[in-house]
Structure formats: C-alpha cells, structure tokens
C-alpha cells in the first residue's frame, strides 16, 4: 500500500480519542488545549471521513472488500449517522 492515501477511518469504539474524563484531567494538569479532541485534528492535513461505533468488524476479512456508506443528513448538524455496509469479494 505504498503511496496510499487513507480517506476513511473507522472504529468500533465511541471515539478514537482518549476518554474525555482523562483528557480533562490532563488538560487541568498541563493547560494544553491541544489535547482536547486530538484525534479529530488529523483531518487538518488530509481530509477524510471518520466512522464510530461500527459493529461486527471482527467478521470482516483483513482485505478484499469495499465499504459503502449511506449517511443521514441532519439539518443544522456537523455530524450524523450512517449505515456502513461491507461489500465482500466472493
């Protein structure tokens, strides 16, 4: 995958950042506001889409599939939910 640019990331967790209670504690100790929502800042350099709370990832093969997403537009919101579907090569 040399030279590959990733445009979609996903996790089965609520977020790919540290738990917010931990982040708040670290912020109070250091005063470093860059710690808040640190993972989401990756999109500043390379635009990408990020999916959270995905299910059944363990059922997917390590490669050989496509992902198609069917998002729901939420009026006035910066985020929403999507139906993510894996399309397997059979």
PDB file of N, CA, C and O in Angstrom:
ATOM      1  N   UNK A   1       0.823  -1.193   0.000  1.00  0.00           N
ATOM      2  CA  UNK A   1       0.000   0.000   0.000  1.00  0.00           C
ATOM      3  C   UNK A   1       0.864   1.252   0.000  1.00  0.00           C
ATOM      4  O   UNK A   1       0.453   2.299   0.501  1.00  0.00           O
ATOM      5  N   UNK A   2       2.036   1.142  -0.552  1.00  0.00           N
ATOM      6  CA  UNK A   2       2.947   2.270  -0.621  1.00  0.00           C
ATOM      7  C   UNK A   2       2.292   3.412  -1.404  1.00  0.00           C
ATOM      8  O   UNK A   2       1.762   3.190  -2.493  1.00  0.00           O
ATOM      9  N   UNK A   3       2.327   4.615  -0.862  1.00  0.00           N
ATOM     10  CA  UNK A   3       1.749   5.770  -1.524  1.00  0.00           C
ATOM     11  C   UNK A   3       0.247   5.893  -1.361  1.00  0.00           C
ATOM     12  O   UNK A   3      -0.365   6.788  -1.945  1.00  0.00           O
ATOM     13  N   UNK A   4      -0.359   5.012  -0.579  1.00  0.00           N
ATOM     14  CA  UNK A   4      -1.812   5.021  -0.380  1.00  0.00           C
ATOM     15  C   UNK A   4      -2.221   6.200   0.508  1.00  0.00           C
ATOM     16  O   UNK A   4      -1.552   6.497   1.498  1.00  0.00           O
ATOM     17  N   UNK A   5      -3.306   6.861   0.155  1.00  0.00           N
ATOM     18  CA  UNK A   5      -3.854   7.932   0.980  1.00  0.00           C
ATOM     19  C   UNK A   5      -5.172   7.436   1.571  1.00  0.00           C
ATOM     20  O   UNK A   5      -6.089   7.075   0.833  1.00  0.00           O
ATOM     21  N   UNK A   6      -5.265   7.418   2.875  1.00  0.00           N
ATOM     22  CA  UNK A   6      -6.469   6.934   3.546  1.00  0.00           C
ATOM     23  C   UNK A   6      -7.490   8.063   3.608  1.00  0.00           C
ATOM     24  O   UNK A   6      -7.185   9.165   4.064  1.00  0.00           O
ATOM     25  N   UNK A   7      -8.699   7.779   3.148  1.00  0.00           N
ATOM     26  CA  UNK A   7      -9.780   8.772   3.141  1.00  0.00           C
ATOM     27  C   UNK A   7     -10.941   8.378   4.044  1.00  0.00           C
ATOM     28  O   UNK A   7     -11.881   9.154   4.215  1.00  0.00           O
ATOM     29  N   UNK A   8     -10.888   7.178   4.625  1.00  0.00           N
ATOM     30  CA  UNK A   8     -11.943   6.706   5.507  1.00  0.00           C
ATOM     31  C   UNK A   8     -11.307   5.973   6.670  1.00  0.00           C
ATOM     32  O   UNK A   8     -10.486   5.079   6.466  1.00  0.00           O
ATOM     33  N   UNK A   9     -11.673   6.337   7.878  1.00  0.00           N
ATOM     34  CA  UNK A   9     -11.224   5.632   9.070  1.00  0.00           C
ATOM     35  C   UNK A   9     -12.453   5.221   9.860  1.00  0.00           C
ATOM     36  O   UNK A   9     -13.523   5.810   9.703  1.00  0.00           O
ATOM     37  N   UNK A  10     -12.306   4.222  10.700  1.00  0.00           N
ATOM     38  CA  UNK A  10     -13.437   3.782  11.497  1.00  0.00           C
ATOM     39  C   UNK A  10     -12.989   3.032  12.732  1.00  0.00           C
ATOM     40  O   UNK A  10     -11.879   2.503  12.784  1.00  0.00           O
ATOM     41  N   UNK A  11     -13.854   2.989  13.719  1.00  0.00           N
ATOM     42  CA  UNK A  11     -13.581   2.292  14.963  1.00  0.00           C
ATOM     43  C   UNK A  11     -14.886   1.728  15.521  1.00  0.00           C
ATOM     44  O   UNK A  11     -15.967   2.242  15.231  1.00  0.00           O
ATOM     45  N   UNK A  12     -14.778   0.675  16.317  1.00  0.00           N
ATOM     46  CA  UNK A  12     -15.954   0.132  16.972  1.00  0.00           C
ATOM     47  C   UNK A  12     -16.199   0.812  18.322  1.00  0.00           C
ATOM     48  O   UNK A  12     -17.141   0.466  19.034  1.00  0.00           O
ATOM     49  N   UNK A  13     -15.360   1.764  18.663  1.00  0.00           N
ATOM     50  CA  UNK A  13     -15.480   2.490  19.931  1.00  0.00           C
ATOM     51  C   UNK A  13     -16.302   3.778  19.755  1.00  0.00           C
ATOM     52  O   UNK A  13     -16.703   4.123  18.643  1.00  0.00           O
ATOM     53  N   UNK A  14     -16.539   4.470  20.855  1.00  0.00           N
ATOM     54  CA  UNK A  14     -17.271   5.735  20.815  1.00  0.00           C
ATOM     55  C   UNK A  14     -16.444   6.830  20.165  1.00  0.00           C
ATOM     56  O   UNK A  14     -16.986   7.787  19.612  1.00  0.00           O
ATOM     57  N   UNK A  15     -15.141   6.685  20.235  1.00  0.00           N
ATOM     58  CA  UNK A  15     -14.237   7.697  19.691  1.00  0.00           C
ATOM     59  C   UNK A  15     -12.870   7.070  19.546  1.00  0.00           C
ATOM     60  O   UNK A  15     -12.615   6.013  20.122  1.00  0.00           O
ATOM     61  N   UNK A  16     -11.986   7.695  18.790  1.00  0.00           N
ATOM     62  CA  UNK A  16     -10.611   7.216  18.764  1.00  0.00           C
ATOM     63  C   UNK A  16      -9.721   8.089  19.626  1.00  0.00           C
ATOM     64  O   UNK A  16      -8.509   7.881  19.686  1.00  0.00           O
ATOM     65  N   UNK A  17     -10.312   9.056  20.289  1.00  0.00           N
ATOM     66  CA  UNK A  17      -9.594   9.848  21.284  1.00  0.00           C
ATOM     67  C   UNK A  17      -9.631   9.139  22.638  1.00  0.00           C
ATOM     68  O   UNK A  17     -10.405   8.203  22.843  1.00  0.00           O
ATOM     69  N   UNK A  18      -8.795   9.595  23.544  1.00  0.00           N
ATOM     70  CA  UNK A  18      -8.835   9.092  24.918  1.00  0.00           C
ATOM     71  C   UNK A  18     -10.185   9.459  25.540  1.00  0.00           C
ATOM     72  O   UNK A  18     -10.815  10.422  25.103  1.00  0.00           O
ATOM     73  N   UNK A  19     -10.638   8.715  26.542  1.00  0.00           N
ATOM     74  CA  UNK A  19     -11.878   9.096  27.229  1.00  0.00           C
ATOM     75  C   UNK A  19     -11.806  10.551  27.691  1.00  0.00           C
ATOM     76  O   UNK A  19     -10.765  11.003  28.169  1.00  0.00           O
ATOM     77  N   UNK A  20     -12.908  11.279  27.549  1.00  0.00           N
ATOM     78  CA  UNK A  20     -12.880  12.712  27.822  1.00  0.00           C
ATOM     79  C   UNK A  20     -12.523  13.021  29.270  1.00  0.00           C
ATOM     80  O   UNK A  20     -11.895  14.043  29.545  1.00  0.00           O
ATOM     81  N   UNK A  21     -12.914  12.150  30.204  1.00  0.00           N
ATOM     82  CA  UNK A  21     -12.554  12.392  31.608  1.00  0.00           C
ATOM     83  C   UNK A  21     -11.032  12.409  31.776  1.00  0.00           C
ATOM     84  O   UNK A  21     -10.507  13.200  32.560  1.00  0.00           O
ATOM     85  N   UNK A  22     -10.327  11.548  31.050  1.00  0.00           N
ATOM     86  CA  UNK A  22      -8.863  11.524  31.069  1.00  0.00           C
ATOM     87  C   UNK A  22      -8.303  12.784  30.426  1.00  0.00           C
ATOM     88  O   UNK A  22      -7.354  13.379  30.939  1.00  0.00           O
ATOM     89  N   UNK A  23      -8.890  13.195  29.298  1.00  0.00           N
ATOM     90  CA  UNK A  23      -8.431  14.397  28.599  1.00  0.00           C
ATOM     91  C   UNK A  23      -8.588  15.635  29.482  1.00  0.00           C
ATOM     92  O   UNK A  23      -7.688  16.473  29.543  1.00  0.00           O
ATOM     93  N   UNK A  24      -9.720  15.750  30.160  1.00  0.00           N
ATOM     94  CA  UNK A  24      -9.958  16.886  31.058  1.00  0.00           C
ATOM     95  C   UNK A  24      -8.909  16.905  32.170  1.00  0.00           C
ATOM     96  O   UNK A  24      -8.365  17.956  32.512  1.00  0.00           O
ATOM     97  N   UNK A  25      -8.639  15.732  32.723  1.00  0.00           N
ATOM     98  CA  UNK A  25      -7.639  15.646  33.797  1.00  0.00           C
ATOM     99  C   UNK A  25      -6.268  16.108  33.290  1.00  0.00           C
ATOM    100  O   UNK A  25      -5.590  16.881  33.966  1.00  0.00           O
ATOM    101  N   UNK A  26      -5.859  15.644  32.114  1.00  0.00           N
ATOM    102  CA  UNK A  26      -4.578  16.051  31.536  1.00  0.00           C
ATOM    103  C   UNK A  26      -4.559  17.542  31.205  1.00  0.00           C
ATOM    104  O   UNK A  26      -3.544  18.210  31.403  1.00  0.00           O
ATOM    105  N   UNK A  27      -5.675  18.060  30.703  1.00  0.00           N
ATOM    106  CA  UNK A  27      -5.762  19.491  30.393  1.00  0.00           C
ATOM    107  C   UNK A  27      -5.611  20.322  31.669  1.00  0.00           C
ATOM    108  O   UNK A  27      -4.891  21.321  31.681  1.00  0.00           O
ATOM    109  N   UNK A  28      -6.289  19.910  32.738  1.00  0.00           N
ATOM    110  CA  UNK A  28      -6.190  20.649  34.002  1.00  0.00           C
ATOM    111  C   UNK A  28      -4.767  20.624  34.555  1.00  0.00           C
ATOM    112  O   UNK A  28      -4.324  21.590  35.176  1.00  0.00           O
ATOM    113  N   UNK A  29      -4.048  19.517  34.332  1.00  0.00           N
ATOM    114  CA  UNK A  29      -2.657  19.411  34.791  1.00  0.00           C
ATOM    115  C   UNK A  29      -1.711  20.274  33.968  1.00  0.00           C
ATOM    116  O   UNK A  29      -0.800  20.896  34.513  1.00  0.00           O
ATOM    117  N   UNK A  30      -1.929  20.311  32.646  1.00  0.00           N
ATOM    118  CA  UNK A  30      -0.952  20.935  31.749  1.00  0.00           C
ATOM    119  C   UNK A  30      -1.392  22.275  31.171  1.00  0.00           C
ATOM    120  O   UNK A  30      -0.551  23.094  30.801  1.00  0.00           O
ATOM    121  N   UNK A  31      -2.713  22.511  31.087  1.00  0.00           N
ATOM    122  CA  UNK A  31      -3.211  23.715  30.429  1.00  0.00           C
ATOM    123  C   UNK A  31      -3.085  23.650  28.915  1.00  0.00           C
ATOM    124  O   UNK A  31      -3.294  24.654  28.234  1.00  0.00           O
ATOM    125  N   UNK A  32      -2.747  22.480  28.380  1.00  0.00           N
ATOM    126  CA  UNK A  32      -2.533  22.291  26.947  1.00  0.00           C
ATOM    127  C   UNK A  32      -3.848  21.962  26.254  1.00  0.00           C
ATOM    128  O   UNK A  32      -4.309  20.821  26.295  1.00  0.00           O
ATOM    129  N   UNK A  33      -4.447  22.955  25.621  1.00  0.00           N
ATOM    130  CA  UNK A  33      -5.746  22.775  24.963  1.00  0.00           C
ATOM    131  C   UNK A  33      -5.653  21.897  23.712  1.00  0.00           C
ATOM    132  O   UNK A  33      -6.679  21.425  23.221  1.00  0.00           O
ATOM    133  N   UNK A  34      -4.453  21.671  23.192  1.00  0.00           N
ATOM    134  CA  UNK A  34      -4.309  20.821  22.006  1.00  0.00           C
ATOM    135  C   UNK A  34      -4.658  19.364  22.306  1.00  0.00           C
ATOM    136  O   UNK A  34      -4.845  18.575  21.380  1.00  0.00           O
ATOM    137  N   UNK A  35      -4.747  18.997  23.582  1.00  0.00           N
ATOM    138  CA  UNK A  35      -5.112  17.639  23.966  1.00  0.00           C
ATOM    139  C   UNK A  35      -6.595  17.342  23.739  1.00  0.00           C
ATOM    140  O   UNK A  35      -6.992  16.180  23.661  1.00  0.00           O
ATOM    141  N   UNK A  36      -7.409  18.389  23.635  1.00  0.00           N
ATOM    142  CA  UNK A  36      -8.858  18.208  23.501  1.00  0.00           C
ATOM    143  C   UNK A  36      -9.184  17.809  22.069  1.00  0.00           C
ATOM    144  O   UNK A  36      -8.831  18.512  21.122  1.00  0.00           O
ATOM    145  N   UNK A  37      -9.866  16.667  21.919  1.00  0.00           N
ATOM    146  CA  UNK A  37     -10.269  16.111  20.617  1.00  0.00           C
ATOM    147  C   UNK A  37      -9.074  15.980  19.677  1.00  0.00           C
ATOM    148  O   UNK A  37      -9.166  16.284  18.488  1.00  0.00           O
ATOM    149  N   UNK A  38      -7.969  15.529  20.221  1.00  0.00           N
ATOM    150  CA  UNK A  38      -6.705  15.424  19.496  1.00  0.00           C
ATOM    151  C   UNK A  38      -6.806  14.590  18.214  1.00  0.00           C
ATOM    152  O   UNK A  38      -6.256  14.980  17.184  1.00  0.00           O
ATOM    153  N   UNK A  39      -7.492  13.467  18.263  1.00  0.00           N
ATOM    154  CA  UNK A  39      -7.587  12.598  17.097  1.00  0.00           C
ATOM    155  C   UNK A  39      -8.288  13.237  15.917  1.00  0.00           C
ATOM    156  O   UNK A  39      -7.953  12.954  14.767  1.00  0.00           O
ATOM    157  N   UNK A  40      -9.246  14.083  16.183  1.00  0.00           N
ATOM    158  CA  UNK A  40     -10.022  14.695  15.108  1.00  0.00           C
ATOM    159  C   UNK A  40      -9.235  15.743  14.330  1.00  0.00           C
ATOM    160  O   UNK A  40      -9.635  16.143  13.237  1.00  0.00           O
ATOM    161  N   UNK A  41      -8.142  16.177  14.886  1.00  0.00           N
ATOM    162  CA  UNK A  41      -7.330  17.198  14.216  1.00  0.00           C
ATOM    163  C   UNK A  41      -6.545  16.642  13.038  1.00  0.00           C
ATOM    164  O   UNK A  41      -5.952  17.406  12.277  1.00  0.00           O
ATOM    165  N   UNK A  42      -6.532  15.328  12.875  1.00  0.00           N
ATOM    166  CA  UNK A  42      -5.812  14.708  11.750  1.00  0.00           C
ATOM    167  C   UNK A  42      -6.367  15.205  10.417  1.00  0.00           C
ATOM    168  O   UNK A  42      -5.622  15.286   9.440  1.00  0.00           O
ATOM    169  N   UNK A  43      -7.632  15.533  10.354  1.00  0.00           N
ATOM    170  CA  UNK A  43      -8.253  15.998   9.120  1.00  0.00           C
ATOM    171  C   UNK A  43      -7.796  17.372   8.671  1.00  0.00           C
ATOM    172  O   UNK A  43      -8.152  17.815   7.580  1.00  0.00           O
ATOM    173  N   UNK A  44      -7.029  18.039   9.477  1.00  0.00           N
ATOM    174  CA  UNK A  44      -6.497  19.343   9.069  1.00  0.00           C
ATOM    175  C   UNK A  44      -5.462  19.193   7.961  1.00  0.00           C
ATOM    176  O   UNK A  44      -5.308  20.074   7.116  1.00  0.00           O
ATOM    177  N   UNK A  45      -4.756  18.064   7.975  1.00  0.00           N
ATOM    178  CA  UNK A  45      -3.698  17.832   6.993  1.00  0.00           C
ATOM    179  C   UNK A  45      -4.200  17.077   5.766  1.00  0.00           C
ATOM    180  O   UNK A  45      -3.853  17.427   4.637  1.00  0.00           O
ATOM    181  N   UNK A  46      -5.003  16.056   5.977  1.00  0.00           N
ATOM    182  CA  UNK A  46      -5.569  15.264   4.886  1.00  0.00           C
ATOM    183  C   UNK A  46      -7.053  15.061   5.189  1.00  0.00           C
ATOM    184  O   UNK A  46      -7.407  14.443   6.193  1.00  0.00           O
ATOM    185  N   UNK A  47      -7.905  15.576   4.330  1.00  0.00           N
ATOM    186  CA  UNK A  47      -9.351  15.452   4.536  1.00  0.00           C
ATOM    187  C   UNK A  47      -9.751  13.976   4.491  1.00  0.00           C
ATOM    188  O   UNK A  47      -9.294  13.231   3.624  1.00  0.00           O
ATOM    189  N   UNK A  48     -10.602  13.562   5.423  1.00  0.00           N
ATOM    190  CA  UNK A  48     -11.047  12.176   5.494  1.00  0.00           C
ATOM    191  C   UNK A  48     -12.421  12.108   6.154  1.00  0.00           C
ATOM    192  O   UNK A  48     -12.888  13.087   6.735  1.00  0.00           O
ATOM    193  N   UNK A  49     -13.055  10.958   6.060  1.00  0.00           N
ATOM    194  CA  UNK A  49     -14.307  10.682   6.756  1.00  0.00           C
ATOM    195  C   UNK A  49     -13.990   9.712   7.886  1.00  0.00           C
ATOM    196  O   UNK A  49     -13.143   8.832   7.733  1.00  0.00           O
ATOM    197  N   UNK A  50     -14.661   9.870   9.007  1.00  0.00           N
ATOM    198  CA  UNK A  50     -14.416   9.023  10.169  1.00  0.00           C
ATOM    199  C   UNK A  50     -15.728   8.453  10.669  1.00  0.00           C
ATOM    200  O   UNK A  50     -16.701   9.184  10.852  1.00  0.00           O
ATOM    201  N   UNK A  51     -15.757   7.134  10.890  1.00  0.00           N
ATOM    202  CA  UNK A  51     -16.943   6.442  11.386  1.00  0.00           C
ATOM    203  C   UNK A  51     -16.664   5.889  12.767  1.00  0.00           C
ATOM    204  O   UNK A  51     -15.578   5.370  13.025  1.00  0.00           O
ATOM    205  N   UNK A  52     -17.630   5.995  13.652  1.00  0.00           N
ATOM    206  CA  UNK A  52     -17.501   5.478  15.013  1.00  0.00           C
ATOM    207  C   UNK A  52     -18.662   4.561  15.336  1.00  0.00           C
ATOM    208  O   UNK A  52     -19.700   4.584  14.674  1.00  0.00           O
ATOM    209  N   UNK A  53     -18.468   3.751  16.368  1.00  0.00           N
ATOM    210  CA  UNK A  53     -19.478   2.814  16.862  1.00  0.00           C
ATOM    211  C   UNK A  53     -19.888   1.799  15.798  1.00  0.00           C
ATOM    212  O   UNK A  53     -21.058   1.426  15.707  1.00  0.00           O
ATOM    213  N   UNK A  54     -18.919   1.354  14.993  1.00  0.00           N
ATOM    214  CA  UNK A  54     -19.185   0.313  13.997  1.00  0.00           C
ATOM    215  C   UNK A  54     -19.334  -1.035  14.697  1.00  0.00           C
ATOM    216  O   UNK A  54     -18.779  -1.244  15.776  1.00  0.00           O
ATOM    217  N   UNK A  55     -20.076  -1.937  14.088  1.00  0.00           N
ATOM    218  CA  UNK A  55     -20.313  -3.258  14.680  1.00  0.00           C
ATOM    219  C   UNK A  55     -19.889  -4.357  13.719  1.00  0.00           C
ATOM    220  O   UNK A  55     -19.844  -4.152  12.506  1.00  0.00           O
ATOM    221  N   UNK A  56     -19.581  -5.517  14.266  1.00  0.00           N
ATOM    222  CA  UNK A  56     -19.243  -6.729  13.514  1.00  0.00           C
ATOM    223  C   UNK A  56     -17.957  -6.594  12.703  1.00  0.00           C
ATOM    224  O   UNK A  56     -17.795  -7.283  11.696  1.00  0.00           O
ATOM    225  N   UNK A  57     -17.052  -5.733  13.115  1.00  0.00           N
ATOM    226  CA  UNK A  57     -15.785  -5.593  12.395  1.00  0.00           C
ATOM    227  C   UNK A  57     -14.988  -6.891  12.398  1.00  0.00           C
ATOM    228  O   UNK A  57     -14.238  -7.167  11.462  1.00  0.00           O
ATOM    229  N   UNK A  58     -15.151  -7.683  13.451  1.00  0.00           N
ATOM    230  CA  UNK A  58     -14.416  -8.946  13.543  1.00  0.00           C
ATOM    231  C   UNK A  58     -14.840  -9.943  12.462  1.00  0.00           C
ATOM    232  O   UNK A  58     -14.112 -10.899  12.191  1.00  0.00           O
ATOM    233  N   UNK A  59     -15.989  -9.738  11.848  1.00  0.00           N
ATOM    234  CA  UNK A  59     -16.471 -10.637  10.796  1.00  0.00           C
ATOM    235  C   UNK A  59     -15.861 -10.312   9.427  1.00  0.00           C
ATOM    236  O   UNK A  59     -16.026 -11.080   8.479  1.00  0.00           O
ATOM    237  N   UNK A  60     -15.158  -9.179   9.321  1.00  0.00           N
ATOM    238  CA  UNK A  60     -14.586  -8.777   8.040  1.00  0.00           C
ATOM    239  C   UNK A  60     -13.235  -9.437   7.798  1.00  0.00           C
ATOM    240  O   UNK A  60     -12.485  -9.687   8.742  1.00  0.00           O
ATOM    241  N   UNK A  61     -12.923  -9.718   6.536  1.00  0.00           N
ATOM    242  CA  UNK A  61     -11.575 -10.199   6.224  1.00  0.00           C
ATOM    243  C   UNK A  61     -10.579  -9.045   6.369  1.00  0.00           C
ATOM    244  O   UNK A  61     -10.985  -7.888   6.476  1.00  0.00           O
ATOM    245  N   UNK A  62      -9.306  -9.346   6.374  1.00  0.00           N
ATOM    246  CA  UNK A  62      -8.290  -8.294   6.529  1.00  0.00           C
ATOM    247  C   UNK A  62      -8.181  -7.421   5.291  1.00  0.00           C
ATOM    248  O   UNK A  62      -7.734  -6.277   5.384  1.00  0.00           O
ATOM    249  N   UNK A  63      -8.581  -7.938   4.127  1.00  0.00           N
ATOM    250  CA  UNK A  63      -8.592  -7.137   2.904  1.00  0.00           C
ATOM    251  C   UNK A  63      -9.570  -7.771   1.905  1.00  0.00           C
ATOM    252  O   UNK A  63     -10.179  -8.803   2.187  1.00  0.00           O
ATOM    253  N   UNK A  64      -9.708  -7.141   0.741  1.00  0.00           N
ATOM    254  CA  UNK A  64     -10.566  -7.700  -0.293  1.00  0.00           C
ATOM    255  C   UNK A  64     -12.023  -7.318  -0.182  1.00  0.00           C
ATOM    256  O   UNK A  64     -12.894  -8.074  -0.612  1.00  0.00           O
ATOM    257  N   UNK A  65     -12.309  -6.153   0.390  1.00  0.00           N
ATOM    258  CA  UNK A  65     -13.689  -5.694   0.451  1.00  0.00           C
ATOM    259  C   UNK A  65     -13.756  -4.182   0.277  1.00  0.00           C
ATOM    260  O   UNK A  65     -12.770  -3.472   0.476  1.00  0.00           O
ATOM    261  N   UNK A  66     -14.923  -3.713  -0.095  1.00  0.00           N
ATOM    262  CA  UNK A  66     -15.189  -2.275  -0.213  1.00  0.00           C
ATOM    263  C   UNK A  66     -16.139  -1.876   0.900  1.00  0.00           C
ATOM    264  O   UNK A  66     -16.855  -2.713   1.450  1.00  0.00           O
ATOM    265  N   UNK A  67     -16.140  -0.606   1.223  1.00  0.00           N
ATOM    266  CA  UNK A  67     -17.088  -0.073   2.201  1.00  0.00           C
ATOM    267  C   UNK A  67     -17.937   0.967   1.505  1.00  0.00           C
ATOM    268  O   UNK A  67     -17.417   1.861   0.838  1.00  0.00           O
ATOM    269  N   UNK A  68     -19.230   0.849   1.661  1.00  0.00           N
ATOM    270  CA  UNK A  68     -20.152   1.849   1.132  1.00  0.00           C
ATOM    271  C   UNK A  68     -20.943   2.414   2.301  1.00  0.00           C
ATOM    272  O   UNK A  68     -21.407   1.665   3.161  1.00  0.00           O
ATOM    273  N   UNK A  69     -21.098   3.727   2.337  1.00  0.00           N
ATOM    274  CA  UNK A  69     -21.789   4.375   3.451  1.00  0.00           C
ATOM    275  C   UNK A  69     -22.999   5.137   2.942  1.00  0.00           C
ATOM    276  O   UNK A  69     -22.943   5.816   1.917  1.00  0.00           O
ATOM    277  N   UNK A  70     -24.072   5.012   3.665  1.00  0.00           N
ATOM    278  CA  UNK A  70     -25.315   5.688   3.331  1.00  0.00           C
ATOM    279  C   UNK A  70     -25.650   6.637   4.482  1.00  0.00           C
ATOM    280  O   UNK A  70     -26.321   6.245   5.436  1.00  0.00           O
ATOM    281  N   UNK A  71     -25.181   7.893   4.391  1.00  0.00           N
ATOM    282  CA  UNK A  71     -25.341   8.829   5.508  1.00  0.00           C
ATOM    283  C   UNK A  71     -26.737   9.422   5.598  1.00  0.00           C
ATOM    284  O   UNK A  71     -27.461   9.528   4.608  1.00  0.00           O
ATOM    285  N   UNK A  72     -27.087   9.801   6.812  1.00  0.00           N
ATOM    286  CA  UNK A  72     -28.332  10.518   7.083  1.00  0.00           C
ATOM    287  C   UNK A  72     -27.962  11.966   7.363  1.00  0.00           C
ATOM    288  O   UNK A  72     -27.206  12.244   8.293  1.00  0.00           O
ATOM    289  N   UNK A  73     -28.481  12.876   6.577  1.00  0.00           N
ATOM    290  CA  UNK A  73     -28.209  14.303   6.752  1.00  0.00           C
ATOM    291  C   UNK A  73     -29.080  14.813   7.901  1.00  0.00           C
ATOM    292  O   UNK A  73     -30.292  14.596   7.912  1.00  0.00           O
ATOM    293  N   UNK A  74     -28.465  15.482   8.854  1.00  0.00           N
ATOM    294  CA  UNK A  74     -29.181  16.047   9.993  1.00  0.00           C
ATOM    295  C   UNK A  74     -29.126  17.560   9.861  1.00  0.00           C
ATOM    296  O   UNK A  74     -28.050  18.155   9.923  1.00  0.00           O
ATOM    297  N   UNK A  75     -30.269  18.175   9.679  1.00  0.00           N
ATOM    298  CA  UNK A  75     -30.332  19.619   9.457  1.00  0.00           C
ATOM    299  C   UNK A  75     -29.691  20.375  10.620  1.00  0.00           C
ATOM    300  O   UNK A  75     -30.017  20.148  11.786  1.00  0.00           O
ATOM    301  N   UNK A  76     -28.768  21.284  10.273  1.00  0.00           N
ATOM    302  CA  UNK A  76     -28.125  22.141  11.265  1.00  0.00           C
ATOM    303  C   UNK A  76     -27.028  21.457  12.067  1.00  0.00           C
ATOM    304  O   UNK A  76     -26.483  22.054  12.995  1.00  0.00           O
ATOM    305  N   UNK A  77     -26.691  20.206  11.722  1.00  0.00           N
ATOM    306  CA  UNK A  77     -25.669  19.474  12.484  1.00  0.00           C
ATOM    307  C   UNK A  77     -24.382  19.340  11.670  1.00  0.00           C
ATOM    308  O   UNK A  77     -24.404  19.371  10.440  1.00  0.00           O
ATOM    309  N   UNK A  78     -23.268  19.191  12.375  1.00  0.00           N
ATOM    310  CA  UNK A  78     -21.992  18.985  11.690  1.00  0.00           C
ATOM    311  C   UNK A  78     -21.689  17.502  11.510  1.00  0.00           C
ATOM    312  O   UNK A  78     -20.782  17.139  10.762  1.00  0.00           O
ATOM    313  N   UNK A  79     -22.443  16.648  12.189  1.00  0.00           N
ATOM    314  CA  UNK A  79     -22.272  15.206  12.052  1.00  0.00           C
ATOM    315  C   UNK A  79     -23.634  14.531  12.007  1.00  0.00           C
ATOM    316  O   UNK A  79     -24.660  15.154  12.278  1.00  0.00           O
ATOM    317  N   UNK A  80     -23.628  13.285  11.671  1.00  0.00           N
ATOM    318  CA  UNK A  80     -24.862  12.497  11.647  1.00  0.00           C
ATOM    319  C   UNK A  80     -24.497  11.033  11.696  1.00  0.00           C
ATOM    320  O   UNK A  80     -23.355  10.693  12.008  1.00  0.00           O
ATOM    321  N   UNK A  81     -25.424  10.170  11.398  1.00  0.00           N
ATOM    322  CA  UNK A  81     -25.131   8.746  11.407  1.00  0.00           C
ATOM    323  C   UNK A  81     -25.170   8.207   9.987  1.00  0.00           C
ATOM    324  O   UNK A  81     -25.657   8.857   9.062  1.00  0.00           O
ATOM    325  N   UNK A  82     -24.645   7.005   9.846  1.00  0.00           N
ATOM    326  CA  UNK A  82     -24.605   6.371   8.536  1.00  0.00           C
ATOM    327  C   UNK A  82     -24.850   4.880   8.666  1.00  0.00           C
ATOM    328  O   UNK A  82     -24.596   4.278   9.709  1.00  0.00           O
ATOM    329  N   UNK A  83     -25.337   4.310   7.607  1.00  0.00           N
ATOM    330  CA  UNK A  83     -25.397   2.842   7.505  1.00  0.00           C
ATOM    331  C   UNK A  83     -24.158   2.457   6.703  1.00  0.00           C
ATOM    332  O   UNK A  83     -24.076   2.736   5.507  1.00  0.00           O
ATOM    333  N   UNK A  84     -23.200   1.819   7.359  1.00  0.00           N
ATOM    334  CA  UNK A  84     -21.964   1.387   6.704  1.00  0.00           C
ATOM    335  C   UNK A  84     -22.128  -0.071   6.301  1.00  0.00           C
ATOM    336  O   UNK A  84     -22.532  -0.902   7.114  1.00  0.00           O
ATOM    337  N   UNK A  85     -21.816  -0.382   5.049  1.00  0.00           N
ATOM    338  CA  UNK A  85     -22.002  -1.720   4.518  1.00  0.00           C
ATOM    339  C   UNK A  85     -20.694  -2.204   3.898  1.00  0.00           C
ATOM    340  O   UNK A  85     -20.084  -1.489   3.103  1.00  0.00           O
ATOM    341  N   UNK A  86     -20.266  -3.394   4.251  1.00  0.00           N
ATOM    342  CA  UNK A  86     -19.089  -4.004   3.634  1.00  0.00           C
ATOM    343  C   UNK A  86     -19.547  -4.825   2.439  1.00  0.00           C
ATOM    344  O   UNK A  86     -20.484  -5.617   2.538  1.00  0.00           O
ATOM    345  N   UNK A  87     -18.881  -4.631   1.317  1.00  0.00           N
ATOM    346  CA  UNK A  87     -19.162  -5.378   0.095  1.00  0.00           C
ATOM    347  C   UNK A  87     -17.974  -6.313  -0.121  1.00  0.00           C
ATOM    348  O   UNK A  87     -16.878  -5.870  -0.463  1.00  0.00           O
ATOM    349  N   UNK A  88     -18.202  -7.603   0.081  1.00  0.00           N
ATOM    350  CA  UNK A  88     -17.129  -8.588   0.047  1.00  0.00           C
ATOM    351  C   UNK A  88     -16.881  -9.101  -1.363  1.00  0.00           C
ATOM    352  O   UNK A  88     -17.815  -9.280  -2.144  1.00  0.00           O
ATOM    353  N   UNK A  89     -15.612  -9.338  -1.679  1.00  0.00           N
ATOM    354  CA  UNK A  89     -15.249 -10.037  -2.915  1.00  0.00           C
ATOM    355  C   UNK A  89     -15.485 -11.516  -2.688  1.00  0.00           C
ATOM    356  O   UNK A  89     -14.869 -12.097  -1.794  1.00  0.00           O
ATOM    357  N   UNK A  90     -16.332 -12.130  -3.442  1.00  0.00           N
ATOM    358  CA  UNK A  90     -16.629 -13.570  -3.266  1.00  0.00           C
ATOM    359  C   UNK A  90     -16.104 -14.361  -4.414  1.00  0.00           C
ATOM    360  O   UNK A  90     -16.256 -15.582  -4.444  1.00  0.00           O
TER     361      UNK A  90
END
